[in-house]
Amino acid sequence: MEPPAKRAHTDYQASQLAAYKGDALELKCINTIRVLAADMVQKANSGHPGAPMGCAPMAHTLWSAAGAGMKYSASNPDWWNRDRFVLSNGHACALQYVMLHLTGYGDCSMEQLKQFRQ
């Protein structure tokens, strides 16, 4: 009996980009959100990364200037005319913290992300 044939190496990033309808930079932004959220949940050893990873494209669209253009100011978080991002799913709270960090809110540093649920 012959051993099974070796499977060809799959370049998952290339296959993901081929299936994605946006550009490469946008996919990299979305994957950055996913990885940060998954790392937070993994380090906390609490929760599940599915919701933040699945909602990353929506969050990127809402928070980016290229997307729906949510109005906010990281330098002035009390700005009266800002849009509010309300996330009622507690399992996805890592997503909100990641987005606050990536958009420059000073109250959500990388060190604070590392201390998520510690």
N, C-alpha and C positions, 0 to 999 in steps of 0.2 A: 504494500500500500504506500502510495506517495504522500508526502506531507502536503498540507494545503498550500496553495499558491499565496505568495505574499501580496498583501493588499497595497495598492499604490498609496503614497503619502498624500493626504488631503490638506490643502492649504485653506484652513477654515476662514481666515481673514479674507482671502481672495474670494472664496465662495460666498461669504456673507456680503461682501461689497458687490458682487455680481447680482445678487438677489435684491439688494437695496436700491431704492429708486432715487435717493438723494446723492449728494456728492461725498467724496472720501473724507473730507474734513468734518462734515456733519456726522457721519458714521463714527468717526474717531471721538467726537464730542459725546455722542450718545454712549459709546462704549466706556468712556472715562467715567461718566455718571454711574453706569452699571458696576464697574469695578470698584469704585470708591464705596458705593452702597453695600456691595457684597462683602468687601473687606471689613467694613464697620460691623456688620451683622456677625461675620465669622469671628472677629476678635472679641466681640461681646459674648459670644457663645449663647446668644439669645435671639429668638425670632427667626424669620425666614426671609431670604433676599428676593423671593419671587416678585412681590409687589413692586419694590423699588426698581428692580431690573426691568420688569415689564412696562412700567410707567415712564421709564427714562426717555423714550422718544417724545412722549407728550410733554414732559417737563422741559425738555430741550426746546421744543417748539414754543411753549408758553413764555419761557424766560429769555429766549434769545431775541435779539433785535430783528433777526431775519424771519422770525416766526410771527406769532400773533401780536408781538410788541407789547407785552405786559409793561405797564408803567411802574417803575420803582427807582429808588435811589439808595444804593448801598451806603453812600456817604451821609445821607439824611433819611434814616429809616422811619422817622416820624412825619415825613412829608404827608400832608393832609390829603392830597389828591392821588396817592399811590394806589395801585391795584393790590388786592389782597389775595394771597394764595392759601386757600383753605383746604386742608387735607384731613378728611375725617377718618381715614383708615390708619389706625395705630401701627399696623404692620409695615406701613410704607413711610413712617416718620423719618427713616434714614434718608429717604429721597429728599425731603425738605431740607434737612441739615446739609446734605451734599450741595444742593442748589444754592443755599445761602452762602456756603463757603466758596463755591466756584464763581459766584457773582460779586464777591468782594465784601460781604458783610463782615465787619471786624469782630462781631460777637460770635463768630463761628469759624474758628481757626482750625488748622489741620490737627493741632494738639487736642482740641476739643472733640474732633471727629474720632481720634484715636481713643478717647475716654468714653465713648458712647456706651451707655449702660454698664459702666464699670463701678 
